[in-house]
Each structure stands twice: as C-alpha cells, then as structure tokens.
Amino acid sequence: MTGYCHYRMPRSKDPRVRAAMETVSRNLARVRKSLGMTQEDAARQAGVLLNNLARWERGEQWIDPGNLKLLADVYSRPVDHFYLDEPPWLDKDVPTKPRNP
C-alpha cells in the first residue's frame, strides 16, 4: 500500500505558501464530499492510508505530488484544480463521478 508521507506542513513564513497548502487541503475534502465518497472509500481506491488522507484533508500533513496525483485520478480531476480557490468542478453543471474501483 502506498500513502506513506513524511512531509509535515512546512513552517513557511510566506503567506502564499501557507495559503496554497490550506487550499489543497480544503479542496481534497471538498471534492471527495461532492462525490459522496467517504475517506475510507477514497483511501482504498487510491491505495493510500486512511490516516494520511485524514491528515492531508485537515492540513496537518503536506501531501506529496505522487499521492495528490493518485487522489486526483480517483476523483477524475486534474491535479492543478486542487490549487484553485474556486475549482471548476464546484460548478453544478459539471458532472461529478468518481473513478470506478
């Protein structure tokens, strides 16, 4: 199983870095919930540890690019959308379907 992440949230003094980290964390939870998935479902489909997914969504741990890509694939979303304040997938006209396990 993948999903090991040793990246702790960096203690950056740059507010832009901090804002980007918070945006990714918030969007990980938002897209999962918009798809009606539990953390358990998403973690299982992505092959990551449930505890890590929970930490990533709470912003307690920085998600590495490889794991972000795994989750983006499960959620059928491009990775760069997780960095946007208002991602296009929040639009109600865009179908939201998770990848089949």
OpenMM code with the backbone's topology and positions (N, CA, C; nanometers):
from openmm import Vec3, app, unit

residues = "MET THR GLY TYR CYS HIS TYR ARG MET PRO ARG SER LYS ASP PRO ARG VAL ARG ALA ALA MET GLU THR VAL SER ARG ASN LEU ALA ARG VAL ARG LYS SER LEU GLY MET THR GLN GLU ASP ALA ALA ARG GLN ALA GLY VAL LEU LEU ASN ASN LEU ALA ARG TRP GLU ARG GLY GLU GLN TRP ILE ASP PRO GLY ASN LEU LYS LEU LEU ALA ASP VAL TYR SER ARG PRO VAL ASP HIS PHE TYR LEU ASP GLU PRO PRO TRP LEU ASP LYS ASP VAL PRO THR LYS PRO ARG ASN PRO".split()
positions = [
    Vec3(0.0844, -0.1170, 0.0000),
    Vec3(0.0000, 0.0000, 0.0000),
    Vec3(0.0893, 0.1238, 0.0000),
    Vec3(0.0546, 0.2183, -0.0842),
    Vec3(0.1276, 0.3442, -0.0853),
    Vec3(0.0619, 0.4375, 0.0152),
    Vec3(0.1056, 0.5570, 0.0177),
    Vec3(0.0417, 0.6546, 0.1026),
    Vec3(0.1282, 0.6999, 0.2178),
    Vec3(0.2500, 0.6469, 0.2282),
    Vec3(0.3385, 0.6952, 0.3327),
    Vec3(0.3785, 0.8374, 0.2983),
    Vec3(0.3699, 0.9225, 0.3928),
    Vec3(0.4057, 1.0618, 0.3685),
    Vec3(0.4806, 1.1157, 0.4886),
    Vec3(0.6033, 1.1549, 0.4690),
    Vec3(0.6819, 1.2100, 0.5775),
    Vec3(0.6827, 1.3625, 0.5762),
    Vec3(0.6099, 1.4225, 0.4849),
    Vec3(0.6080, 1.5673, 0.4740),
    Vec3(0.5154, 1.6254, 0.5803),
    Vec3(0.5699, 1.6977, 0.6725),
    Vec3(0.4889, 1.7745, 0.7661),
    Vec3(0.4657, 1.9101, 0.7022),
    Vec3(0.3605, 1.9758, 0.7444),
    Vec3(0.3330, 2.1073, 0.6893),
    Vec3(0.4521, 2.1973, 0.7180),
    Vec3(0.5167, 2.2479, 0.6143),
    Vec3(0.6314, 2.3355, 0.6361),
    Vec3(0.5911, 2.4605, 0.7142),
    Vec3(0.6778, 2.5051, 0.7948),
    Vec3(0.6510, 2.6256, 0.8719),
    Vec3(0.7006, 2.7469, 0.7928),
    Vec3(0.6374, 2.7684, 0.6805),
    Vec3(0.6772, 2.8771, 0.5922),
    Vec3(0.6281, 3.0095, 0.6474),
    Vec3(0.7134, 3.1095, 0.6344),
    Vec3(0.6725, 3.2444, 0.6716),
    Vec3(0.6043, 3.3148, 0.5553),
    Vec3(0.6119, 3.2537, 0.4395),
    Vec3(0.5500, 3.3116, 0.3208),
    Vec3(0.4001, 3.2814, 0.3231),
    Vec3(0.3166, 3.3832, 0.3326),
    Vec3(0.1724, 3.3592, 0.3392),
    Vec3(0.1162, 3.2932, 0.2128),
    Vec3(0.1840, 3.3117, 0.0993),
    Vec3(0.1368, 3.2487, -0.0248),
    Vec3(0.1530, 3.0977, -0.0184),
    Vec3(0.2633, 3.0507, 0.0393),
    Vec3(0.2866, 2.9069, 0.0531),
    Vec3(0.1837, 2.8487, 0.1484),
    Vec3(0.1626, 2.9137, 0.2591),
    Vec3(0.0654, 2.8680, 0.3583),
    Vec3(-0.0743, 2.8632, 0.2977),
    Vec3(-0.1103, 2.9650, 0.2201),
    Vec3(-0.2420, 2.9699, 0.1568),
    Vec3(-0.2591, 2.8566, 0.0567),
    Vec3(-0.1536, 2.8264, -0.0196),
    Vec3(-0.1614, 2.7163, -0.1163),
    Vec3(-0.1829, 2.5830, -0.0453),
    Vec3(-0.1126, 2.5618, 0.0650),
    Vec3(-0.1283, 2.4376, 0.1403),
    Vec3(-0.2701, 2.4240, 0.1949),
    Vec3(-0.3237, 2.5333, 0.2466),
    Vec3(-0.4591, 2.5305, 0.3007),
    Vec3(-0.5623, 2.5068, 0.1909),
    Vec3(-0.5389, 2.5649, 0.0735),
    Vec3(-0.6304, 2.5465, -0.0392),
    Vec3(-0.6333, 2.4008, -0.0845),
    Vec3(-0.5166, 2.3388, -0.0971),
    Vec3(-0.5112, 2.1975, -0.1379),
    Vec3(-0.5833, 2.1114, -0.0354),
    Vec3(-0.5572, 2.1335, 0.0918),
    Vec3(-0.6219, 2.0548, 0.1970),
    Vec3(-0.7738, 2.0690, 0.1904),
    Vec3(-0.8198, 2.1924, 0.1793),
    Vec3(-0.9640, 2.2181, 0.1729),
    Vec3(-1.0263, 2.1517, 0.0501),
    Vec3(-0.9586, 2.1620, -0.0645),
    Vec3(-1.0146, 2.1061, -0.1870),
    Vec3(-1.0141, 1.9538, -0.1881),
    Vec3(-0.9174, 1.8913, -0.1213),
    Vec3(-0.9194, 1.7456, -0.1115),
    Vec3(-1.0482, 1.6985, -0.0454),
    Vec3(-1.0862, 1.7655, 0.0617),
    Vec3(-1.2099, 1.7282, 0.1314),
    Vec3(-1.3326, 1.7673, 0.0502),
    Vec3(-1.3303, 1.8837, -0.0109),
    Vec3(-1.4473, 1.9315, -0.0860),
    Vec3(-1.4822, 1.8406, -0.2029),
    Vec3(-1.3817, 1.8003, -0.2792),
    Vec3(-1.4128, 1.7175, -0.3958),
    Vec3(-1.4590, 1.5790, -0.3519),
    Vec3(-1.3971, 1.5244, -0.2488),
    Vec3(-1.4387, 1.3925, -0.2008),
    Vec3(-1.5845, 1.3965, -0.1553),
    Vec3(-1.6192, 1.4977, -0.0783),
    Vec3(-1.7559, 1.5106, -0.0291),
    Vec3(-1.8545, 1.5370, -0.1423),
    Vec3(-1.8128, 1.6164, -0.2423),
    Vec3(-1.9021, 1.6453, -0.3553),
    Vec3(-1.9324, 1.5200, -0.4364),
    Vec3(-1.8431, 1.4212, -0.4287),
    Vec3(-1.8639, 1.2948, -0.4983),
    Vec3(-1.9379, 1.1929, -0.4120),
    Vec3(-1.9672, 1.2305, -0.2889),
    Vec3(-2.0379, 1.1402, -0.1988),
    Vec3(-1.9528, 1.0243, -0.1497),
    Vec3(-1.8230, 1.0453, -0.1457),
    Vec3(-1.7311, 0.9403, -0.1021),
    Vec3(-1.6912, 0.9612, 0.0427),
    Vec3(-1.6680, 0.8513, 0.1131),
    Vec3(-1.6117, 0.8594, 0.2473),
    Vec3(-1.4598, 0.8625, 0.2350),
    Vec3(-1.3943, 0.8996, 0.3437),
    Vec3(-1.2484, 0.8944, 0.3438),
    Vec3(-1.2019, 0.7506, 0.3228),
    Vec3(-1.2728, 0.6561, 0.3806),
    Vec3(-1.2357, 0.5152, 0.3651),
    Vec3(-1.2404, 0.4726, 0.2184),
    Vec3(-1.3477, 0.5121, 0.1484),
    Vec3(-1.3606, 0.4784, 0.0060),
    Vec3(-1.2464, 0.5381, -0.0757),
    Vec3(-1.2206, 0.6663, -0.0547),
    Vec3(-1.1167, 0.7355, -0.1314),
    Vec3(-0.9790, 0.6765, -0.1031),
    Vec3(-0.9499, 0.6503, 0.0234),
    Vec3(-0.8190, 0.5948, 0.0593),
    Vec3(-0.8005, 0.4567, -0.0022),
    Vec3(-0.9032, 0.3757, 0.0038),
    Vec3(-0.8943, 0.2404, -0.0524),
    Vec3(-0.8721, 0.2454, -0.2038),
    Vec3(-0.9483, 0.3281, -0.2725),
    Vec3(-0.9358, 0.3363, -0.4180),
    Vec3(-0.8013, 0.3933, -0.4615),
    Vec3(-0.7477, 0.4865, -0.3845),
    Vec3(-0.6178, 0.5467, -0.4194),
    Vec3(-0.5016, 0.4616, -0.3704),
    Vec3(-0.5284, 0.3689, -0.2780),
    Vec3(-0.4204, 0.2865, -0.2240),
    Vec3(-0.3330, 0.3617, -0.1256),
    Vec3(-0.3942, 0.4547, -0.0517),
    Vec3(-0.3213, 0.5303, 0.0498),
    Vec3(-0.3778, 0.4971, 0.1864),
    Vec3(-0.3046, 0.5303, 0.2894),
    Vec3(-0.3504, 0.5049, 0.4251),
    Vec3(-0.4590, 0.6044, 0.4648),
    Vec3(-0.5615, 0.5546, 0.5297),
    Vec3(-0.6723, 0.6387, 0.5736),
    Vec3(-0.6239, 0.7508, 0.6651),
    Vec3(-0.5351, 0.7186, 0.7576),
    Vec3(-0.4837, 0.8213, 0.8487),
    Vec3(-0.4140, 0.9338, 0.7736),
    Vec3(-0.3409, 0.8997, 0.6680),
    Vec3(-0.2736, 1.0038, 0.5894),
    Vec3(-0.3747, 1.0915, 0.5167),
    Vec3(-0.4762, 1.0300, 0.4564),
    Vec3(-0.5783, 1.1084, 0.3864),
    Vec3(-0.6452, 1.2050, 0.4836),
    Vec3(-0.6769, 1.1587, 0.6018),
    Vec3(-0.7394, 1.2460, 0.7021),
    Vec3(-0.6465, 1.3622, 0.7373),
    Vec3(-0.5184, 1.3352, 0.7543),
    Vec3(-0.4217, 1.4422, 0.7863),
    Vec3(-0.4082, 1.5412, 0.6711),
    Vec3(-0.4069, 1.4892, 0.5481),
    Vec3(-0.3964, 1.5778, 0.4317),
    Vec3(-0.5175, 1.6705, 0.4251),
    Vec3(-0.6367, 1.6154, 0.4479),
    Vec3(-0.7582, 1.6954, 0.4407),
    Vec3(-0.7661, 1.7978, 0.5536),
    Vec3(-0.7124, 1.7662, 0.6696),
    Vec3(-0.7123, 1.8603, 0.7821),
    Vec3(-0.5982, 1.9611, 0.7730),
    Vec3(-0.5066, 1.9399, 0.6813),
    Vec3(-0.3933, 2.0306, 0.6664),
    Vec3(-0.2849, 2.0088, 0.7693),
    Vec3(-0.2827, 1.8917, 0.8301),
    Vec3(-0.1806, 1.8601, 0.9299),
    Vec3(-0.0540, 1.8041, 0.8666),
    Vec3(-0.0650, 1.7588, 0.7452),
    Vec3(0.0472, 1.6972, 0.6751),
    Vec3(0.0388, 1.7383, 0.5291),
    Vec3(0.1516, 1.7748, 0.4714),
    Vec3(0.1543, 1.8136, 0.3305),
    Vec3(0.1517, 1.6887, 0.2447),
    Vec3(0.0663, 1.6849, 0.1444),
    Vec3(0.0564, 1.5699, 0.0551),
    Vec3(0.1655, 1.5804, -0.0516),
    Vec3(0.2356, 1.4708, -0.0755),
    Vec3(0.3396, 1.4746, -0.1787),
    Vec3(0.2735, 1.4649, -0.3162),
    Vec3(0.3415, 1.5083, -0.4206),
    Vec3(0.2824, 1.5116, -0.5546),
    Vec3(0.2316, 1.3761, -0.6043),
    Vec3(0.3014, 1.2694, -0.5717),
    Vec3(0.2576, 1.1376, -0.6179),
    Vec3(0.1234, 1.0971, -0.5602),
    Vec3(0.1040, 1.1228, -0.4316),
    Vec3(-0.0232, 1.0889, -0.3684),
    Vec3(-0.1346, 1.1825, -0.4117),
    Vec3(-0.1013, 1.3087, -0.4375),
    Vec3(-0.2022, 1.4007, -0.4901),
    Vec3(-0.2493, 1.3531, -0.6266),
    Vec3(-0.1576, 1.3037, -0.7084),
    Vec3(-0.1937, 1.2509, -0.8401),
    Vec3(-0.2839, 1.1278, -0.8270),
    Vec3(-0.2531, 1.0391, -0.7324),
    Vec3(-0.3384, 0.9215, -0.7101),
    Vec3(-0.4816, 0.9635, -0.6761),
    Vec3(-0.4953, 1.0583, -0.5848),
    Vec3(-0.6290, 1.1035, -0.5470),
    Vec3(-0.6977, 1.1783, -0.6606),
    Vec3(-0.6232, 1.2585, -0.7340),
    Vec3(-0.6819, 1.3286, -0.8485),
    Vec3(-0.7369, 1.2287, -0.9497),
    Vec3(-0.6665, 1.1184, -0.9711),
    Vec3(-0.7148, 1.0152, -1.0623),
    Vec3(-0.8420, 0.9495, -1.0091),
    Vec3(-0.8449, 0.9204, -0.8807),
    Vec3(-0.9649, 0.8609, -0.8198),
    Vec3(-1.0831, 0.9559, -0.8349),
    Vec3(-1.0590, 1.0842, -0.8141),
    Vec3(-1.1662, 1.1835, -0.8217),
    Vec3(-1.1932, 1.2313, -0.9642),
    Vec3(-1.1143, 1.1828, -1.0601),
    Vec3(-1.1272, 1.2238, -1.2013),
    Vec3(-1.1158, 1.3759, -1.2168),
    Vec3(-1.0154, 1.4321, -1.1525),
    Vec3(-0.9900, 1.5758, -1.1594),
    Vec3(-0.8435, 1.5998, -1.1901),
    Vec3(-0.8114, 1.7075, -1.2621),
    Vec3(-0.6710, 1.7410, -1.2849),
    Vec3(-0.6070, 1.7905, -1.1552),
    Vec3(-0.4810, 1.7596, -1.1371),
    Vec3(-0.4090, 1.7964, -1.0156),
    Vec3(-0.4125, 1.9470, -0.9916),
    Vec3(-0.3974, 2.0260, -1.0961),
    Vec3(-0.3894, 2.1710, -1.0759),
    Vec3(-0.5177, 2.2309, -1.0190),
    Vec3(-0.6316, 2.1638, -1.0343),
    Vec3(-0.7564, 2.2169, -0.9791),
    Vec3(-0.7553, 2.2204, -0.8266),
    Vec3(-0.6734, 2.1386, -0.7640),
    Vec3(-0.6678, 2.1363, -0.6183),
    Vec3(-0.5994, 2.2610, -0.5625),
    Vec3(-0.5303, 2.3362, -0.6479),
    Vec3(-0.4616, 2.4580, -0.6058),
    Vec3(-0.5464, 2.5837, -0.6275),
    Vec3(-0.6654, 2.5685, -0.6845),
    Vec3(-0.7513, 2.6830, -0.7157),
    Vec3(-0.8470, 2.7129, -0.6007),
    Vec3(-0.8707, 2.8409, -0.5748),
    Vec3(-0.9659, 2.8788, -0.4708),
    Vec3(-1.1082, 2.8367, -0.5071),
    Vec3(-1.1449, 2.8514, -0.6317),
    Vec3(-1.2776, 2.8117, -0.6787),
    Vec3(-1.2619, 2.7181, -0.7983),
    Vec3(-1.2381, 2.5891, -0.7731),
    Vec3(-1.2161, 2.4954, -0.8829),
    Vec3(-1.3397, 2.4808, -0.9712),
    Vec3(-1.3205, 2.4548, -1.0993),
    Vec3(-1.4329, 2.4410, -1.1927),
    Vec3(-1.5282, 2.3285, -1.1550),
    Vec3(-1.4801, 2.2259, -1.0872),
    Vec3(-1.5682, 2.1148, -1.0549),
    Vec3(-1.6706, 2.1491, -0.9489),
    Vec3(-1.6612, 2.2672, -0.8884),
    Vec3(-1.7647, 2.3087, -0.7952),
    Vec3(-1.8884, 2.3579, -0.8690),
    Vec3(-1.8748, 2.3839, -0.9985),
    Vec3(-1.9878, 2.4234, -1.0815),
    Vec3(-2.0866, 2.3075, -1.0889),
    Vec3(-2.2118, 2.3334, -1.0661),
    Vec3(-2.3112, 2.2253, -1.0634),
    Vec3(-2.3370, 2.1636, -1.2002),
    Vec3(-2.2976, 2.2321, -1.3085),
    Vec3(-2.3190, 2.1775, -1.4421),
    Vec3(-2.2152, 2.0725, -1.4796),
    Vec3(-2.1076, 2.0651, -1.4054),
    Vec3(-2.0016, 1.9697, -1.4351),
    Vec3(-2.0340, 1.8386, -1.3650),
    Vec3(-2.0449, 1.7284, -1.4406),
    Vec3(-2.0771, 1.6009, -1.3750),
    Vec3(-1.9674, 1.5594, -1.2786),
    Vec3(-2.0081, 1.5042, -1.1672),
    Vec3(-1.9118, 1.4594, -1.0667),
    Vec3(-1.9280, 1.3107, -1.0460),
    Vec3(-1.8386, 1.2346, -1.1029),
    Vec3(-1.8397, 1.0901, -1.0879),
    Vec3(-1.7005, 1.0430, -1.0497),
    Vec3(-1.6906, 0.9668, -0.9425),
    Vec3(-1.5579, 0.9118, -0.9087),
    Vec3(-1.5214, 0.7990, -1.0017),
    Vec3(-1.3924, 0.7692, -1.0092),
    Vec3(-1.3438, 0.6569, -1.0877),
    Vec3(-1.3939, 0.5285, -1.0261),
    Vec3(-1.4277, 0.4314, -1.1078),
    Vec3(-1.4684, 0.3004, -1.0572),
    Vec3(-1.3498, 0.2300, -0.9951),
    Vec3(-1.3744, 0.1602, -0.8805),
    Vec3(-1.2622, 0.0920, -0.8139),
    Vec3(-1.2051, -0.0216, -0.8952),
] * unit.nanometer
topology = app.Topology()
chain = topology.addChain("A")
for resn in residues:
    res = topology.addResidue(resn, chain)
    for name in ("N", "CA", "C"):
        topology.addAtom(name, app.Element.getBySymbol(name[0]), res)
